[in-house]
Amino acid sequence: MKYVIIGAGIAGVEAAKTIRQQDGAGEIRMISTDIHVHSRCMLHKFIAGERDEKGLDFTEKDFFQKYQIAWQKGIRVQKLCPEDKNLLLETGETVSYDRLLLAGGADSFIPPVGELRKASNVYGLRNLSDAQAIVREAETAERVLVIGSGLVGLDAAYGLLERGKKLTVVEMADRILPVQLDAHAAGAYQTAFEKAGVRFVLGRKASEAVCETDGKIHKIILDNGEELPCDLIIVAAGVRPALACLEGSGIACGRGVTVDSFMRTSVSDIFAAGDITGLSGIWPNAADQGRIAGKNMCGVTAEYTDTYAIKNTINFFGLVTLCVGRILAEESDEVHIREDRKIYQRILLKNGKVQGVLLQGNIAGAGIWQYLIKNQIDIRNIKKDIFSINYADFYHVGERGKYEWV
């Protein structure tokens, strides 16, 4: 059996490992544009100079040798031909497969604002190659402009603070981390970043950006006319699944590659996992999707069910936050808040079921909240303070491991 995996991220790596565990004799080939296996979650540490390329590698020692995986690195897949069960590489080589996994991830999205896409000093931050380019540019750049204040944008800012750069962050929302946090929790991080010297411009967006004679943009004009000088621009305005090689393949796509609960695409013997699917792209979910895909590629039935409880963990300046499920409150929600000088906790309830939880300062006990959200368990019969709920309030029943109230 020939297994081919496009992508060397966490989804592809976990799939390859799982395939080898299920099939000791099959041929496994991994193809990626990356030349180093690396954790996207740690790119800010590379930018800060705290880790080198080897320090970003999350695989075990001699991973490719141990699992007998042939890795073709630094190569782009140009075209997919499902009718012939092969794919064409940019080198002109044709690679055949029996089972194929699409795990090529996603690419940074540079919005069509002025000449952002043309300038040589504008970067996204998605892959190690992006971080390497940012570090090279930062050797001579002093004023850094970050467009977008989500996790990627703040990661970039956090890393460049270690290099002593002057940082400005522009965000079109009225607060930083607008997708991940509510205003109170986001405010704690904004205060910490501002104390470190970062300037935030909120409620604004870039409207003009012109390349000068050196091919670089040296100022951004905002929608209110304000000019922000800069030597280096990092755009953290979202990502788009890497679908270029799928054009004309017949594989169904929506926000990403469409998959069922077994991580199968619309085309026979082709599976997908990770960011390319448009599902939750956080690290644990992508790893789980890769493992599920790997099993099904070997004929071992496994189903991906963790589609409800989206989880993010944030840690800047030693302040840790974990959020699970929905964060933005709706009109019909019950909002429960507990706060003191060390912690901030917020729970959203709807019809007696937990829809989202945000824990800042102390994230102990997060597992119970993830379970309640994922399984939509009605907790209206609970007779104790909602913030004191723990596993001791349940008893275990059934083959699927469901919990019910004692």
Secondary structure in CASP SS format (residue, H / E / C, confidence):
PFRMAT SS
TARGET T0000
AUTHOR 0000-0000-0000
METHOD secondary structure of the structure
MODEL  1
M C 1.00
K E 1.00
Y E 1.00
V E 1.00
I E 1.00
I E 1.00
G C 1.00
A C 1.00
G C 1.00
I H 1.00
A H 1.00
G H 1.00
V H 1.00
E H 1.00
A H 1.00
A H 1.00
K H 1.00
T H 1.00
I H 1.00
R H 1.00
Q H 1.00
Q H 1.00
D C 1.00
G C 1.00
A C 1.00
G C 1.00
E E 1.00
I E 1.00
R E 1.00
M E 1.00
I E 1.00
S E 1.00
T C 1.00
D C 1.00
I C 1.00
H C 1.00
V C 1.00
H C 1.00
S C 1.00
R H 1.00
C H 1.00
M H 1.00
L H 1.00
H H 1.00
K H 1.00
F H 1.00
I H 1.00
A H 1.00
G C 1.00
E C 1.00
R C 1.00
D C 1.00
E C 1.00
K H 1.00
G H 1.00
L H 1.00
D C 1.00
F C 1.00
T C 1.00
E C 1.00
K C 1.00
D C 1.00
F H 1.00
F H 1.00
Q H 1.00
K H 1.00
Y C 1.00
Q C 1.00
I E 1.00
A E 1.00
W E 1.00
Q E 1.00
K E 1.00
G C 1.00
I C 1.00
R C 1.00
V E 1.00
Q E 1.00
K E 1.00
L E 1.00
C E 1.00
P C 1.00
E C 1.00
D C 1.00
K C 1.00
N E 1.00
L E 1.00
L E 1.00
L E 1.00
E C 1.00
T C 1.00
G C 1.00
E C 1.00
T E 1.00
V E 1.00
S E 1.00
Y C 1.00
D C 1.00
R E 1.00
L E 1.00
L E 1.00
L E 1.00
A C 1.00
G C 1.00
G C 1.00
A E 1.00
D E 1.00
S E 1.00
F C 1.00
I C 1.00
P C 1.00
P C 1.00
V C 1.00
G C 1.00
E C 1.00
L C 1.00
R C 1.00
K C 1.00
A C 1.00
S C 1.00
N C 1.00
V E 1.00
Y E 1.00
G C 1.00
L C 1.00
R C 1.00
N C 1.00
L H 1.00
S H 1.00
D H 1.00
A H 1.00
Q H 1.00
A H 1.00
I H 1.00
V H 1.00
R H 1.00
E H 1.00
A H 1.00
E C 1.00
T C 1.00
A C 1.00
E C 1.00
R E 1.00
V E 1.00
L E 1.00
V E 1.00
I E 1.00
G C 1.00
S C 1.00
G C 1.00
L H 1.00
V H 1.00
G H 1.00
L H 1.00
D H 1.00
A H 1.00
A H 1.00
Y H 1.00
G H 1.00
L H 1.00
L H 1.00
E C 1.00
R C 1.00
G C 1.00
K C 1.00
K E 1.00
L E 1.00
T E 1.00
V E 1.00
V E 1.00
E E 1.00
M C 1.00
A C 1.00
D C 1.00
R C 1.00
I C 1.00
L C 1.00
P C 1.00
V C 1.00
Q C 1.00
L C 1.00
D C 1.00
A H 1.00
H H 1.00
A H 1.00
A H 1.00
G H 1.00
A H 1.00
Y H 1.00
Q H 1.00
T H 1.00
A H 1.00
F H 1.00
E H 1.00
K H 1.00
A C 1.00
G C 1.00
V C 1.00
R E 1.00
F E 1.00
V E 1.00
L E 1.00
G C 1.00
R C 1.00
K C 1.00
A E 1.00
S E 1.00
E E 1.00
A E 1.00
V E 1.00
C E 1.00
E C 1.00
T C 1.00
D C 1.00
G C 1.00
K C 1.00
I E 1.00
H E 1.00
K E 1.00
I E 1.00
I E 1.00
L E 1.00
D C 1.00
N C 1.00
G C 1.00
E C 1.00
E E 1.00
L E 1.00
P E 1.00
C C 1.00
D C 1.00
L E 1.00
I E 1.00
I E 1.00
V E 1.00
A C 1.00
A C 1.00
G C 1.00
V E 1.00
R E 1.00
P E 1.00
A C 1.00
L C 1.00
A H 1.00
C H 1.00
L H 1.00
E C 1.00
G C 1.00
S C 1.00
G C 1.00
I C 1.00
A C 1.00
C E 1.00
G C 1.00
R C 1.00
G C 1.00
V E 1.00
T C 1.00
V C 1.00
D C 1.00
S C 1.00
F C 1.00
M C 1.00
R E 1.00
T C 1.00
S C 1.00
V C 1.00
S C 1.00
D C 1.00
I E 1.00
F E 1.00
A E 1.00
A C 1.00
G H 1.00
D H 1.00
I H 1.00
T H 1.00
G C 1.00
L C 1.00
S C 1.00
G C 1.00
I C 1.00
W H 1.00
P H 1.00
N H 1.00
A H 1.00
A H 1.00
D H 1.00
Q H 1.00
G H 1.00
R H 1.00
I H 1.00
A H 1.00
G H 1.00
K H 1.00
N H 1.00
M H 1.00
C C 1.00
G C 1.00
V C 1.00
T C 1.00
A C 1.00
E C 1.00
Y C 1.00
T C 1.00
D C 1.00
T C 1.00
Y C 1.00
A C 1.00
I C 1.00
K E 1.00
N E 1.00
T E 1.00
I E 1.00
N E 1.00
F E 1.00
F C 1.00
G C 1.00
L E 1.00
V E 1.00
T E 1.00
L E 1.00
C E 1.00
V E 1.00
G E 1.00
R C 1.00
I C 1.00
L C 1.00
A C 1.00
E C 1.00
E C 1.00
S C 1.00
D C 1.00
E E 1.00
V E 1.00
H E 1.00
I E 1.00
R E 1.00
E E 1.00
D C 1.00
R C 1.00
K C 1.00
I C 1.00
Y E 1.00
Q E 1.00
R E 1.00
I E 1.00
L E 1.00
L E 1.00
K E 1.00
N C 1.00
G C 1.00
K E 1.00
V E 1.00
Q E 1.00
G E 1.00
V E 1.00
L E 1.00
L E 1.00
Q E 1.00
G C 1.00
N C 1.00
I C 1.00
A C 1.00
G C 1.00
A H 1.00
G H 1.00
I H 1.00
W H 1.00
Q H 1.00
Y H 1.00
L H 1.00
I H 1.00
K H 1.00
N H 1.00
Q C 1.00
I C 1.00
D E 1.00
I C 1.00
R C 1.00
N C 1.00
I C 1.00
K C 1.00
K C 1.00
D C 1.00
I H 1.00
F H 1.00
S H 1.00
I C 1.00
N C 1.00
Y H 1.00
A H 1.00
D H 1.00
F E 1.00
Y E 1.00
H E 1.00
V E 1.00
G C 1.00
E C 1.00
R C 1.00
G C 1.00
K E 1.00
Y E 1.00
E E 1.00
W E 1.00
V C 1.00
END
